[in-house]
C-alpha cells in the first residue's frame, strides 16, 4: 500500500505539535526537589523557624489573632459580616464559585459595598467558576465590582491553561483576612451533618500577618490585571491583635511552585512526636511518602483523615488509595470521614506548628496550582486544631493495612493504572 508523502508529512507535523503542546502545558518545572529533606532539628528548635522564613519567603511575624471557623454555619456569616463592615477596600480570590443561594448572597453583598464606594476586587479561577451563573457576575460588574478571571483560554494564557489559582483569600481594608478551605457554593452550607453539607474549616485573621495575605492576592491581581494594588487602603499600618507567630506564603509556577512542596517536606522532617493531617485530596509523591516513613521510623505518630465514598472526585480517591501501602505497613493511621465530603486542609506537627489554607497534599497543589497557606507557630492554637481533629476522628473509620491489602484485584489494577496521571492530580 502506497501512502502519499504529503499525508506522512502532515501526520508527522500534527504529532510533533501535539507532543510539543503536551510538553509545554504538562511538562516538569525547572525547579524540582528530588532528594529527601533530612531530619536536622525539631519544630521546637529556633532553626526551624529561621528555615521556614528564609526558604519560604516572608518571615514569621508576631502579634496575630487567628479565629477558627467550622463549616458553613460559622464560616459564611463571619465572612459576610466582615464584608458588610468594610469601609475602603475588599480583595477576594477563590477557586470555586458556583451558582446557588450562597453564591448569590456573596454577589449581592459585594455589589452593595461597591455601590457604597468601597473598592471591590474579585479574582475567580476560570475553571473553578465555570458553574457560576452569568447573572451574578453581571450584578457585580453593574455595581462597580472589578472582576477578573484567572487564566481563561486565550492566546496569551494558553501555555498556563493547566495552572489554576486555588488560593482562597478575603481581605477587608487590609486589616482583617480570611483563608482556609471553603469555596463559595451551597455544598459548604450547614454543619457537615448530611452528605450534601461538606466538612471544612476556615480562619479569620487579624494582625501584621494580614499584610502577607493581601500581598498574596496582589500578586495574582497584577498577573491578570497588570495593575499594582498599593497604598494605605490596601496595606495600612497593622497593630498587634494576639499572641500568634504566623506567616502567609504563596506558591506558583512563576515564583517556584516547589515552595509549597518544600514546606510540607520540612515540616514532616522536623516532626519529633506527632503529625496530624486532614486532607481533601491526598496523593503523596515518592518524596513525601519517604519523608513520612522516615518520621514513622523515628517514632512519630502519624494520623491522617481523608474523604470517604462522598468524595467529589472519585478518581482522586482511587489514585490516593494506591499510595497507602507503604504508609500503612510502616504504621501510619489512615481514617476516612464518614458523614460527608471532607474538604479540610490541615497539617499539625508536634502540637506546635500548624499549616492551613488552600493546599492539598498532591502534585497539583505542590507543582501546578497557585496556592497560599497560613502557618501558625503557637501551642494554644495548635491544641485547638488537634481538638477539632479528634472530633473528626470520632466520625471517621480507620482503614487497616489488612483491609487495604485485601481489596479486590480489579480495584488494585485500577489504582495501579492511575500512577501515570498522579502528577496531574
C-alpha positions as CSV (number, residue, x, y, z in Angstrom):
1,X,0.0,0.0,0.0
2,X,1.5,3.3,-1.1
3,X,0.9,6.2,1.3
4,X,1.2,9.7,-0.2
5,X,4.2,11.6,1.1
6,X,2.1,14.7,1.9
7,X,0.0,12.6,4.4
8,X,3.1,11.2,6.1
9,X,4.4,14.8,6.5
10,X,1.0,16.0,7.8
11,X,0.8,13.3,10.4
12,X,4.3,13.9,11.5
13,X,3.8,17.6,11.9
14,X,0.5,17.2,13.8
15,X,2.1,14.6,16.1
16,X,5.0,16.8,16.7
17,X,2.7,19.8,17.5
18,X,0.6,17.6,19.9
19,X,3.6,16.3,21.8
20,X,5.1,19.8,21.9
21,X,1.9,21.2,23.4
22,X,1.9,18.4,26.0
23,X,5.4,19.1,27.0
24,X,4.7,22.9,27.3
25,X,1.5,22.5,29.2
26,X,2.1,19.4,31.3
27,X,5.9,19.3,31.4
28,X,8.1,19.4,34.5
29,X,9.1,22.5,36.3
30,X,12.7,23.7,36.1
31,X,12.9,23.8,39.9
32,X,12.2,20.4,41.4
33,X,13.1,18.7,44.7
34,X,14.5,15.3,44.1
35,X,16.3,14.5,47.3
36,X,14.9,13.7,50.8
37,X,14.9,16.6,53.3
38,X,16.9,15.4,56.3
39,X,15.8,15.5,59.9
40,X,18.2,18.0,61.4
41,X,16.1,19.8,64.1
42,X,12.6,19.6,65.6
43,X,9.9,22.3,65.2
44,X,10.7,23.5,68.7
45,X,14.2,24.5,67.6
46,X,14.6,28.2,66.6
47,X,16.4,26.9,63.4
48,X,13.1,25.5,62.2
49,X,11.5,29.0,62.1
50,X,14.6,30.5,60.6
51,X,14.5,27.9,57.8
52,X,10.8,28.5,57.2
53,X,11.3,32.2,56.9
54,X,14.3,32.2,54.5
55,X,13.3,29.3,52.4
56,X,9.6,30.0,52.0
57,X,9.7,33.8,51.6
58,X,8.2,36.1,54.3
59,X,9.4,35.8,57.8
60,X,7.1,34.8,60.6
61,X,5.6,37.9,62.4
62,X,4.3,38.3,65.9
63,X,1.0,39.6,67.3
64,X,-1.6,37.9,65.3
65,X,-5.1,36.6,66.3
66,X,-6.4,33.6,64.4
67,X,-10.0,32.5,64.9
68,X,-11.1,29.0,63.9
69,X,-14.4,28.7,62.0
70,X,-16.0,25.3,61.5
71,X,-18.3,24.6,58.5
72,X,-20.6,26.9,56.6
73,X,-22.7,27.7,59.7
74,X,-19.8,29.6,61.2
75,X,-17.7,30.5,58.1
76,X,-20.2,32.2,55.8
77,X,-21.8,34.5,58.4
78,X,-18.4,35.7,59.6
79,X,-17.2,36.4,56.0
80,X,-20.4,38.2,55.0
81,X,-20.3,40.3,58.3
82,X,-16.8,41.3,57.6
83,X,-17.6,42.3,54.0
84,X,-20.5,44.5,55.2
85,X,-18.3,46.2,57.7
86,X,-15.5,47.1,55.1
87,X,-15.1,50.8,54.6
88,X,-12.4,51.2,51.9
89,X,-11.2,48.0,50.1
90,X,-12.2,44.4,49.6
91,X,-10.0,41.9,47.9
92,X,-11.4,38.4,47.2
93,X,-9.8,35.5,45.4
94,X,-11.2,32.0,45.2
95,X,-11.2,28.8,43.1
96,X,-14.8,27.5,43.4
97,X,-17.6,30.0,43.0
98,X,-20.8,28.2,41.9
99,X,-24.4,29.2,41.4
100,X,-26.7,28.8,44.3
101,X,-28.1,30.6,47.3
102,X,-24.7,31.4,49.0
103,X,-23.2,32.5,45.7
104,X,-26.0,35.0,45.1
105,X,-25.7,36.2,48.7
106,X,-22.0,37.0,48.2
107,X,-22.6,38.6,44.9
108,X,-25.3,40.9,46.4
109,X,-23.2,41.8,49.4
110,X,-20.1,42.6,47.4
111,X,-22.3,44.6,45.0
112,X,-23.8,46.6,47.8
113,X,-20.4,47.6,49.1
114,X,-19.2,48.7,45.7
115,X,-22.3,50.9,45.3
116,X,-21.3,52.4,48.7
117,X,-18.0,53.4,47.2
118,X,-15.8,50.6,48.6
119,X,-13.2,49.4,46.1
120,X,-14.0,45.7,45.5
121,X,-11.6,43.4,43.6
122,X,-12.7,39.9,42.8
123,X,-10.4,37.3,41.2
124,X,-12.1,34.0,40.2
125,X,-10.4,31.0,38.6
126,X,-11.8,30.4,35.1
127,X,-12.2,26.6,35.7
128,X,-13.3,26.8,39.3
129,X,-16.0,29.4,38.5
130,X,-17.4,27.7,35.4
131,X,-20.6,26.7,37.3
132,X,-21.2,30.4,38.3
133,X,-24.3,32.0,36.8
134,X,-23.6,34.9,34.5
135,X,-26.3,36.9,36.3
136,X,-24.2,37.1,39.4
137,X,-21.2,38.3,37.5
138,X,-23.2,40.9,35.7
139,X,-24.8,42.1,39.0
140,X,-21.4,42.7,40.5
141,X,-20.0,44.4,37.4
142,X,-23.0,46.7,37.1
143,X,-22.4,47.7,40.7
144,X,-18.8,48.6,40.1
145,X,-17.0,45.4,41.3
146,X,-13.8,44.7,39.4
147,X,-14.0,41.1,38.4
148,X,-11.2,39.1,36.6
149,X,-10.9,35.5,35.6
150,X,-7.6,33.7,36.1
151,X,-6.1,32.1,33.0
152,X,-9.1,31.8,30.7
153,X,-8.2,30.0,27.4
154,X,-6.8,32.8,25.3
155,X,-3.7,33.0,23.1
156,X,-1.9,34.9,25.8
157,X,-2.5,32.4,28.5
158,X,-2.8,29.0,26.6
159,X,0.6,27.9,28.0
160,X,-0.8,28.2,31.5
161,X,-4.1,26.6,31.0
162,X,-3.1,23.8,33.4
163,X,-2.1,26.3,36.0
164,X,-5.1,27.4,38.1
165,X,-5.4,29.7,41.1
166,X,-6.5,27.6,44.1
167,X,-5.9,30.3,46.6
168,X,-8.8,31.3,49.0
169,X,-8.2,34.8,50.2
170,X,-10.6,37.5,51.5
171,X,-9.1,40.8,52.9
172,X,-11.1,43.7,54.2
173,X,-9.5,47.2,54.4
174,X,-6.1,45.5,54.6
175,X,-6.8,44.7,58.3
176,X,-8.9,41.6,58.5
177,X,-8.3,38.4,56.5
178,X,-9.9,35.1,55.9
179,X,-8.3,31.9,54.4
180,X,-8.8,28.2,54.6
181,X,-10.5,25.5,52.5
182,X,-14.0,26.8,51.8
183,X,-15.4,27.6,48.4
184,X,-18.4,29.7,47.5
185,X,-21.1,27.0,46.9
186,X,-24.1,25.6,48.6
187,X,-22.2,22.4,49.2
188,X,-20.5,24.2,52.1
189,X,-23.7,25.3,53.8
190,X,-24.8,23.7,57.1
191,X,-22.7,21.9,59.7
192,X,-21.4,18.7,57.9
193,X,-24.2,16.6,59.3
194,X,-25.5,15.4,55.9
195,X,-23.8,14.2,52.7
196,X,-24.8,17.4,50.9
197,X,-23.2,19.7,53.5
198,X,-19.4,19.4,53.3
199,X,-17.0,19.5,56.3
200,X,-14.4,22.3,56.1
201,X,-12.5,24.8,58.3
202,X,-11.7,28.5,57.6
203,X,-9.9,31.1,59.6
204,X,-10.4,34.8,60.5
205,X,-7.1,36.7,60.9
206,X,-6.1,40.0,62.4
207,X,-2.6,41.4,63.0
208,X,0.6,42.1,61.0
209,X,0.3,38.8,59.0
210,X,-2.7,40.1,57.2
211,X,-0.4,42.2,55.0
212,X,1.2,39.0,53.8
213,X,-2.2,37.6,52.9
214,X,-3.0,40.8,51.0
215,X,0.3,40.5,49.2
216,X,-0.7,37.0,48.0
217,X,-3.8,38.5,46.5
218,X,-2.0,41.4,44.9
219,X,0.5,39.0,43.3
220,X,-2.2,37.3,41.2
221,X,-4.1,40.6,40.6
222,X,-1.1,42.0,38.9
223,X,-0.7,38.9,36.8
224,X,-4.2,39.2,35.3
225,X,-4.8,42.9,35.5
226,X,-1.4,44.4,35.1
227,X,-2.0,46.9,37.8
228,X,-0.5,47.1,41.3
229,X,-2.6,47.4,44.4
230,X,-0.7,49.6,47.0
231,X,-1.1,52.4,49.5
232,X,-2.7,52.7,52.9
233,X,-6.1,51.5,51.8
234,X,-4.6,48.1,50.9
235,X,-1.6,48.0,53.2
236,X,-2.3,50.0,56.3
237,X,-0.1,50.1,59.4
238,X,-1.2,47.0,61.4
239,X,-1.2,46.7,65.2
240,X,-0.7,43.5,67.1
241,X,-4.0,41.7,68.0
242,X,-2.9,38.5,69.6
243,X,0.0,36.2,70.5
244,X,0.3,34.0,67.4
245,X,3.6,33.9,65.5
246,X,2.5,33.5,61.8
247,X,3.3,33.8,58.2
248,X,1.4,33.6,54.9
249,X,3.3,32.3,51.9
250,X,2.3,31.6,48.4
251,X,3.5,29.3,45.6
252,X,3.1,29.5,41.9
253,X,4.8,28.1,38.8
254,X,6.3,31.5,38.0
255,X,7.6,32.0,41.6
256,X,8.7,28.4,42.2
257,X,5.8,26.0,42.7
258,X,8.0,23.7,44.8
259,X,8.0,26.0,47.8
260,X,4.7,24.5,49.0
261,X,6.1,21.0,48.5
262,X,9.2,22.1,50.4
263,X,7.1,23.5,53.3
264,X,5.4,20.1,53.8
265,X,8.7,18.2,53.5
266,X,10.5,20.5,56.0
267,X,7.6,20.2,58.4
268,X,7.5,16.4,58.2
269,X,11.3,16.2,58.6
270,X,11.1,18.3,61.7
271,X,8.4,16.2,63.4
272,X,9.5,14.6,66.7
273,X,6.3,13.4,68.3
274,X,3.2,13.6,66.1
275,X,1.7,14.6,62.7
276,X,-2.0,15.2,62.2
277,X,-3.0,15.6,58.6
278,X,-6.5,16.4,57.3
279,X,-6.7,16.5,53.6
280,X,-9.4,16.6,50.9
281,X,-7.1,15.2,48.2
282,X,-4.1,13.1,49.3
283,X,-1.9,11.8,46.6
284,X,1.6,11.9,48.0
285,X,4.6,11.6,45.7
286,X,7.5,9.3,46.4
287,X,9.4,12.0,48.3
288,X,6.5,12.8,50.6
289,X,5.9,9.1,51.3
290,X,9.6,8.6,52.1
291,X,9.5,11.6,54.4
292,X,6.5,10.1,56.3
293,X,8.0,6.7,56.5
294,X,11.3,8.2,57.9
295,X,9.2,10.0,60.5
296,X,7.4,6.9,61.5
297,X,10.7,5.1,61.9
298,X,12.0,7.7,64.4
299,X,8.8,7.2,66.5
300,X,6.5,9.9,65.1
301,X,2.8,9.1,65.3
302,X,1.0,10.0,62.0
303,X,-2.8,10.2,61.8
304,X,-4.5,11.1,58.5
305,X,-8.1,11.9,57.9
306,X,-9.4,11.7,54.3
307,X,-12.7,11.7,52.5
308,X,-14.8,8.5,52.2
309,X,-17.2,7.5,49.5
310,X,-18.7,11.0,49.5
311,X,-15.6,12.5,47.9
312,X,-16.5,14.8,44.9
313,X,-13.6,13.4,42.8
314,X,-13.7,9.5,43.0
315,X,-10.7,9.3,40.6
316,X,-8.5,11.1,43.1
317,X,-9.7,8.8,45.9
318,X,-8.6,5.8,43.8
319,X,-5.3,7.3,43.0
320,X,-4.8,8.1,46.7
321,X,-5.6,4.6,47.9
322,X,-2.9,3.3,45.5
323,X,-0.2,5.1,47.6
324,X,-1.3,3.9,51.1
325,X,0.6,0.6,51.2
326,X,4.0,1.7,52.4
327,X,2.4,4.2,54.9
328,X,0.0,1.7,56.5
329,X,2.7,-1.0,56.6
330,X,5.1,1.4,58.3
331,X,2.5,2.3,61.0
332,X,0.6,5.4,59.7
333,X,-3.0,5.6,60.8
334,X,-5.4,6.4,57.9
335,X,-9.1,7.3,58.5
336,X,-12.0,8.1,56.2
337,X,-14.5,10.7,57.3
338,X,-18.0,9.1,57.1
339,X,-20.8,11.7,57.2
340,X,-20.0,13.8,54.1
341,X,-17.3,15.2,51.8
342,X,-14.2,16.1,53.9
343,X,-12.6,19.2,52.4
344,X,-10.2,20.2,55.2
345,X,-6.6,21.1,54.5
346,X,-4.6,21.0,57.8
347,X,-1.2,20.0,59.0
348,X,-0.2,19.9,62.7
349,X,3.3,19.0,63.8
350,X,4.1,18.2,67.4
351,X,1.0,20.1,68.5
352,X,3.0,23.3,67.9
353,X,3.3,24.1,64.2
354,X,0.1,24.4,62.1
355,X,-0.3,25.0,58.4
356,X,-3.8,25.7,56.9
357,X,-5.0,27.2,53.6
358,X,-5.8,26.1,50.1
359,X,-3.1,23.5,49.6
360,X,-3.9,19.8,49.2
361,X,-1.3,17.0,49.7
362,X,-0.8,16.2,46.0
363,X,1.3,17.2,43.0
364,X,-1.3,19.6,41.6
365,X,-1.1,21.7,44.7
366,X,2.7,21.2,45.0
367,X,3.7,21.8,41.4
368,X,0.9,23.2,39.2
369,X,-1.6,25.4,41.1
370,X,-1.2,28.9,42.6
371,X,-1.7,28.2,46.4
372,X,-1.4,30.1,49.7
373,X,-1.2,28.9,53.2
374,X,-1.2,30.4,56.7
375,X,1.4,28.9,59.0
376,X,1.0,29.4,62.8
377,X,3.5,28.7,65.5
378,X,1.6,28.6,68.7
379,X,0.9,25.8,71.1
380,X,-2.6,27.0,72.2
381,X,-3.7,27.4,68.6
382,X,-2.3,24.0,67.7
383,X,-4.0,22.3,70.6
384,X,-7.4,23.8,69.4
385,X,-6.7,22.3,65.9
386,X,-5.9,18.9,67.5
387,X,-9.1,19.0,69.5
388,X,-11.1,19.6,66.3
389,X,-9.1,16.8,64.6
390,X,-10.1,14.4,67.4
391,X,-13.7,15.3,67.0
392,X,-13.5,14.5,63.2
393,X,-11.7,11.3,64.2
394,X,-14.8,10.1,66.1
395,X,-16.8,10.4,62.9
396,X,-14.2,8.5,60.8
397,X,-13.4,4.9,60.1
398,X,-9.9,3.5,60.3
399,X,-8.5,1.6,57.2
400,X,-6.1,-1.1,58.4
401,X,-3.3,-2.5,56.3
402,X,-5.1,-5.8,56.2
403,X,-8.2,-4.3,54.8
404,X,-6.2,-2.3,52.3
405,X,-4.3,-5.4,51.2
406,X,-7.4,-7.5,50.7
407,X,-9.3,-5.1,48.4
408,X,-10.4,-6.7,45.1
409,X,-7.9,-7.3,42.3
410,X,-9.8,-5.1,39.9
411,X,-9.6,-2.2,42.4
412,X,-5.8,-2.7,42.8
413,X,-5.4,-2.8,39.0
414,X,-7.4,0.4,38.5
415,X,-5.4,2.2,41.2
416,X,-2.1,1.0,39.7
417,X,-3.2,2.2,36.2
418,X,-3.7,5.7,37.6
419,X,0.1,6.1,38.5
420,X,0.7,7.7,35.2
421,X,-1.7,10.6,35.9
422,X,-0.8,11.1,39.6
423,X,1.4,14.1,38.7
424,X,-1.7,15.9,37.4
425,X,-3.9,15.2,40.4
